[in-house]
Amino acid sequence: MGNFIEDIKKILEAAVHAPSGENCQPWRFEIRDGEIRIFNLPERDQSLYNYGQMASYVAHGALIENILIASSAFGYRARTNLFPQENDPQSLKS
């Protein structure tokens, strides 16, 4: 493992290569307590194909998969906890 902050930046650089409809990247990250928290941003994906945020959730799945792969490549063990904040269905955490 290298410098944790630099590794997180590289992991997120790999993560954002995930496909999203019209490359809208409908997510926001927060780094807290050694965790990458991912938040859905519905206002960033206004595509007609994004009915009920389903296309955004597919994009988030690809994003999370990239995080899992990149984390492993940097020697970290990643866990995924979908919708960890019951009162905020837009939150995802990886």
Backbone bond lengths (Angstrom), bond angles and torsions (degrees), N, CA, C in turn:
res aa  C-N    CA-C-N  psi(-1)  N-CA   C-N-CA  omega(-1)  CA-C   N-CA-C  phi
1 M - - - 1.446 - - 1.523 109.11 -
2 G 1.299 114.30 140.48 1.458 119.83 179.02 1.516 110.63 -99.41
3 N 1.301 115.44 -148.94 1.458 122.64 176.56 1.523 108.52 -67.73
4 F 1.332 117.51 121.68 1.465 121.99 -173.90 1.525 112.79 -56.87
5 I 1.311 117.85 -46.46 1.471 120.97 -177.96 1.522 110.57 -64.27
6 E 1.310 116.99 -43.58 1.470 120.47 178.29 1.523 110.62 -64.85
7 D 1.338 116.76 -39.55 1.467 120.03 177.80 1.521 110.90 -62.62
8 I 1.334 117.71 -42.59 1.471 121.07 178.46 1.525 109.84 -60.15
9 K 1.326 117.01 -43.76 1.472 120.40 178.79 1.517 110.66 -59.72
10 K 1.323 117.39 -42.84 1.469 120.99 -179.84 1.526 111.14 -68.47
11 I 1.316 116.50 -38.23 1.468 120.30 177.44 1.528 109.95 -62.56
12 L 1.329 116.76 -43.00 1.469 119.84 179.68 1.523 111.42 -70.49
13 E 1.328 117.64 -32.63 1.464 120.13 175.29 1.523 110.03 -61.56
14 A 1.322 116.89 -40.87 1.464 120.66 176.55 1.529 110.64 -68.89
15 A 1.323 116.11 -38.51 1.458 120.81 -176.55 1.522 112.40 -60.74
16 V 1.329 116.89 -43.29 1.462 119.51 -173.59 1.527 113.28 -74.39
17 H 1.323 116.98 -0.22 1.461 119.64 171.51 1.531 111.31 -80.30
18 A 1.314 116.25 0.09 1.465 120.82 177.17 1.527 109.00 -64.14
19 P 1.326 116.36 141.46 1.462 118.23 178.52 1.527 111.34 -71.00
20 S 1.322 114.97 143.57 1.464 121.26 172.36 1.521 106.45 -144.70
21 G 1.315 116.72 149.86 1.454 121.29 -177.96 1.521 111.94 -53.19
22 E 1.310 115.87 126.23 1.463 122.51 -178.94 1.528 111.86 54.88
23 N 1.339 116.50 24.16 1.468 124.08 -178.96 1.532 111.98 51.24
24 C 1.326 116.12 38.83 1.468 120.45 -176.96 1.526 113.02 -76.11
25 Q 1.332 117.52 -18.85 1.464 122.98 -179.79 1.537 111.10 44.37
26 P 1.336 116.51 70.63 1.472 120.59 -173.20 1.525 113.81 -80.78
27 W 1.329 116.43 52.14 1.460 119.99 -177.02 1.514 111.48 -140.32
28 R 1.297 113.54 161.82 1.469 122.76 174.62 1.518 106.31 -139.32
29 F 1.329 115.90 143.86 1.460 121.23 -179.19 1.518 111.24 -110.46
30 E 1.317 114.94 147.76 1.462 122.71 166.60 1.520 106.12 -131.95
31 I 1.316 116.52 135.49 1.455 121.72 175.44 1.521 106.39 -107.31
32 R 1.327 115.78 120.24 1.461 120.43 -177.18 1.525 109.61 -148.41
33 D 1.310 116.74 129.69 1.462 121.77 175.45 1.528 112.59 52.73
34 G 1.328 116.78 41.45 1.457 120.80 178.69 1.513 114.40 74.34
35 E 1.327 117.22 14.06 1.463 121.99 -179.65 1.518 109.94 -117.73
36 I 1.314 114.22 147.11 1.459 120.90 170.07 1.522 105.77 -99.17
37 R 1.298 116.39 117.62 1.469 120.81 176.74 1.521 107.35 -103.74
38 I 1.314 115.50 134.98 1.456 122.29 -176.69 1.521 107.74 -117.44
39 F 1.314 115.62 133.00 1.457 120.79 179.11 1.521 109.37 -122.06
40 N 1.311 115.99 133.99 1.454 122.41 175.37 1.527 109.04 -74.10
41 L 1.327 116.01 136.77 1.464 121.40 176.89 1.529 108.47 -117.95
42 P 1.324 117.18 87.57 1.471 120.59 -175.86 1.526 113.24 -55.65
43 E 1.319 117.12 -32.89 1.463 119.79 -178.36 1.526 112.84 -66.90
44 R 1.331 118.00 -16.22 1.469 120.61 -179.82 1.515 112.34 -85.83
45 D 1.332 118.14 -13.75 1.463 120.38 179.74 1.520 109.22 -124.10
46 Q 1.316 114.63 90.47 1.465 121.42 -179.48 1.529 112.11 -101.58
47 S 1.324 116.96 15.61 1.458 121.82 -179.04 1.527 111.02 -60.87
48 L 1.317 116.18 146.23 1.469 121.11 175.60 1.520 111.34 -63.95
49 Y 1.327 117.30 -22.44 1.465 121.94 -179.52 1.529 112.31 -80.70
50 N 1.309 117.40 -8.14 1.457 121.79 -175.23 1.525 111.17 -95.45
51 Y 1.300 116.99 50.88 1.461 122.01 -178.74 1.526 110.11 -63.92
52 G 1.316 117.49 124.20 1.456 122.41 177.46 1.520 114.13 62.14
53 Q 1.310 116.74 24.85 1.470 123.06 179.92 1.527 113.10 68.33
54 M 1.324 118.01 10.94 1.467 120.62 -177.68 1.532 112.10 -62.92
55 A 1.319 118.39 -42.20 1.469 120.19 178.97 1.525 110.65 -65.45
56 S 1.312 117.04 -37.12 1.469 120.16 177.07 1.518 110.59 -63.84
57 Y 1.321 117.19 -40.69 1.463 119.64 179.53 1.532 111.22 -66.53
58 V 1.315 117.59 -35.57 1.467 120.17 174.98 1.532 109.64 -63.36
59 A 1.332 116.40 -43.27 1.468 120.50 177.64 1.525 110.66 -61.83
60 H 1.327 117.05 -39.65 1.463 120.38 177.71 1.531 110.82 -64.42
61 G 1.318 116.63 -36.18 1.466 119.73 176.85 1.521 111.14 -60.82
62 A 1.329 116.36 -43.87 1.468 120.43 177.62 1.532 110.39 -64.95
63 L 1.321 116.69 -40.29 1.465 121.85 177.65 1.529 110.55 -59.95
64 I 1.321 116.55 -47.74 1.463 120.94 -179.54 1.519 110.69 -64.19
65 E 1.321 117.29 -40.62 1.472 120.06 177.32 1.525 110.55 -59.85
66 N 1.324 117.47 -42.82 1.468 120.33 177.14 1.532 111.25 -62.32
67 I 1.314 117.17 -38.85 1.467 120.70 177.63 1.527 110.34 -63.57
68 L 1.323 117.01 -44.32 1.465 120.62 179.94 1.526 111.40 -61.72
69 I 1.320 116.62 -43.95 1.462 120.87 -179.84 1.526 110.75 -66.50
70 A 1.322 117.15 -47.87 1.469 120.64 -178.36 1.528 110.94 -65.80
71 S 1.315 117.69 -39.64 1.461 120.41 178.41 1.520 111.00 -58.52
72 S 1.312 115.58 -45.35 1.457 120.53 178.98 1.526 111.04 -61.99
73 A 1.323 116.89 -40.59 1.462 121.21 179.59 1.526 111.79 -62.58
74 F 1.322 117.05 -28.83 1.463 121.45 178.93 1.527 112.32 -94.47
75 G 1.328 117.02 5.78 1.460 121.05 175.28 1.515 115.38 87.26
76 Y 1.337 117.01 16.69 1.458 120.50 179.24 1.523 109.84 -104.48
77 R 1.305 116.39 152.03 1.460 122.37 173.45 1.518 107.10 -101.49
78 A 1.298 116.89 120.69 1.466 121.14 -178.23 1.525 109.76 -107.23
79 R 1.320 115.19 144.51 1.462 122.39 173.89 1.516 107.67 -123.47
80 T 1.299 115.82 151.08 1.460 120.36 178.71 1.519 109.12 -116.89
81 N 1.306 115.19 133.73 1.456 122.52 177.37 1.527 106.24 -130.16
82 L 1.323 116.23 102.80 1.459 120.11 -178.01 1.521 110.90 -78.37
83 F 1.309 115.04 135.52 1.457 123.32 177.19 1.531 112.15 51.36
84 P 1.330 117.59 56.87 1.473 119.82 -176.55 1.522 113.55 -69.75
85 Q 1.308 117.20 -20.52 1.457 120.18 -179.96 1.517 107.98 -104.42
86 E 1.306 116.51 99.67 1.453 121.00 -175.00 1.519 113.23 -54.30
87 N 1.325 117.22 -31.46 1.461 120.22 -178.66 1.528 112.20 -85.78
88 D 1.348 118.09 -1.69 1.462 121.51 179.80 1.525 109.72 -134.33
89 P 1.348 117.41 86.50 1.462 119.76 -176.87 1.526 114.11 -66.81
90 Q 1.350 117.87 -6.68 1.453 120.19 178.24 1.534 111.90 -84.94
91 S 1.329 117.84 -6.75 1.461 120.08 -176.33 1.520 111.06 -89.36
92 L 1.290 115.15 139.28 1.455 124.38 172.87 1.510 105.72 -132.40
93 K 1.308 117.68 153.82 1.454 119.56 178.81 1.515 108.60 -138.80
94 S 1.313 116.65 137.25 1.454 120.61 175.36 1.510 107.95 -136.24
